[in-house]
């Protein structure tokens, strides 16, 4: 595996389950039983109603592009070889939104539209971290 030069998330005890499942190429969210909402990022307290009556829930990995931007100027040196690239918020089935990258498509506004269907793919960036990214569905 090539050395990964970009910044990486730092797993915390409350997110270890999420990262273990991502490593297994599964996307898990958190669901609140009190207000019936599903959310990302993984944490034990619901951001909507502050309940601790939450549990992990496996996502289908299907969703739509909620918003996106094409990055042409790298924010940090490790990203210089990747520009241009697409950053996005994907709204997953169930309503949770996840920040991510759209991959497998030329980063050109002619190729992307808000509302387009996407599905999760996984990028094993290190031996410990696998990042969920999304590609156009179909």
Secondary structure, DSSP 4 states (H G I P E B T S, - for coil): -PPP-S------GGGHHHHHHHHTT--EEEEETTTTEEESS--SS-TTT--S-EEEEE---EEEEEEEEEE-S-SSGGGGGG-SEEEEEEEETTS-EEEEEE-SS-S-GGG--TT-EEEEEEEE-SSS-EEEEEEE--
